[in-house]
Amino acid sequence: GAYAVSKDSIQGEIDKSFESLWESALKVGSIRGTIKQNDVTTGAIEFQTDSGRIWVKLVRIDQGTTRLKVAARRFHLPHISLAQDVFVKIMEQAE
């Protein structure tokens, strides 16, 4: 799929189910830090780590494709390397 990068986020369309990526994102969030919020109906997860605050957004495109967006900030400043690291970990964990 194609990937888009901004100052504080990375986004891509992944050929994996919403459910698989959701479980993966929760697992990565709980391993990396503390999950502050999660809402499966909106596809949003927020968690806090030592390295900063991370927001994950999942959007179901179709049955087998999901848009994954990960944004990260530290001290209110963009932290793209953290966002990229979490993005890759979520993709690797997903089945």
Steps between C-alpha positions, in 0.01 A plus 500: 500500500588867489630685803464865593724678748438835668698678773360280777321210331529211259202348323452207266239262363578151625371175349391368840166498676389777736466246782854366453653849498284608797622208715857565388478872583362425849779248560774739381346782706492295819858374447638848420312696763160569655183506294308816593202458265370251248175496308447222248197678346714800396818293453695730733766406755712737705792393715777656702860376497826624646577631151178697454130480424373288210170504314394209280205529261360206305247532217346197331532546121349161412499146642874444457644852490539747784648850514745529791614841619746548786587844638750569778604805697744565780473820705236617243756471218479254207686172555490328158758231584280377787193501272688298237626250758151439640350480148746225403448311830121500451538368143743229612273385786185483286412161353 
